Amino acid sequence: MSSNLDTLYRQVIMDHYKNPRNRGEFEDEDTLTVNMNNPTCGDRIQIQMKLEDGKVTAAKFVGEGCSISLASASMMTQAVKGLTPEEAKAMSAIFSDMMLGKEYDEDRFDLGDIEALQGVSKFPARIKCATLAWKAMEKGLQDHEE
């Protein structure tokens, strides 16, 4: 990856970290809420989602952690809005493949800012930071289905 692209990606991650999208909590009780933590580094995240008519209509997060963890949560809450639970889980699987350095279907979803996290795959210890919010979202949707 070129150093210019690396720099751009770092800027996108820092922007989401310093200016998180969808940070906060829903006041009403009609939400899916999942709390997860990464004991190896201390990251903690709470994801909340609203589902209406078979789609994620809103998502928010609160948490404490590193820039990668919180930037990823910001990006994820933006990305899943308007998706069905199946689509959100499929996007999460693509994100997971990207984090593991595997080939992934770039055409299935427009990952937008999420692609800035690609470089994390070079740092195995940080992959759990990047995937924490995504795993929480998957768990919430799975629990909702059951």
C-alpha positions, -999 to 999 in steps of 0.1 A, spaced: 0 0 0 14 34 -9 23 57 19 -2 83 6 -30 58 8 -17 48 43 -18 84 54 -53 89 40 -65 57 57 -50 69 90 -68 102 86 -101 85 80 -97 64 111 -87 93 132 -117 113 119 -141 86 130 -123 83 163 -123 121 171 -157 128 155 -176 95 160 -208 90 141 -238 76 160 -222 78 194 -247 77 222 -276 57 235 -313 54 226 -336 64 253 -365 40 246 -365 3 253 -374 -9 218 -338 -15 209 -314 -44 206 -286 -39 230 -253 -58 232 -223 -53 254 -190 -68 245 -154 -64 256 -120 -74 244 -102 -86 276 -68 -86 258 -67 -48 254 -96 -35 276 -118 -22 247 -155 -22 258 -184 -15 235 -222 -13 237 -241 -15 204 -277 -6 201 -299 -11 170 -334 -5 160 -351 -29 137 -383 -20 118 -399 -37 88 -370 -62 86 -342 -36 84 -318 -19 107 -332 16 109 -308 31 134 -276 21 153 -256 37 181 -227 29 202 -209 38 234 -177 25 246 -141 29 257 -111 17 238 -84 24 212 -89 46 181 -93 15 159 -120 0 181 -141 32 183 -135 42 147 -147 8 136 -178 11 157 -185 45 142 -181 31 107 -202 0 114 -231 20 128 -232 40 96 -228 10 73 -256 -12 87 -284 14 85 -310 3 59 -297 -32 57 -316 -64 65 -301 -84 94 -289 -109 67 -272 -82 47 -256 -67 79 -242 -101 88 -230 -107 53 -212 -73 54 -197 -83 87 -184 -115 72 -168 -95 44 -153 -71 69 -139 -101 89 -123 -115 57 -108 -81 50 -94 -80 85 -79 -115 81 -62 -104 48 -84 -128 28 -100 -122 -5 -134 -106 -1 -163 -96 -24 -156 -59 -30 -186 -55 -52 -213 -68 -28 -213 -37 -6 -198 -2 -9 -176 -3 22 -166 33 19 -147 45 50 -145 9 63 -118 2 37 -95 25 58 -93 -3 83 -77 -27 58 -42 -19 71 -51 -33 105 -48 -68 90 -10 -63 91 -12 -61 129 -28 -93 142 -30 -80 178 -53 -52 166 -77 -72 145 -99 -79 176 -100 -42 182 -114 -36 147 -139 -64 148 -153 -59 183 -183 -37 173 -190 -60 143 -191 -91 165 -214 -72 189 -237 -63 160 -237 -99 148 -245 -112 183 -274 -87 187 -289 -98 154 -284 -135 162 -300 -131 196 -329 -112 181 -336 -140 156 -337 -166 184 
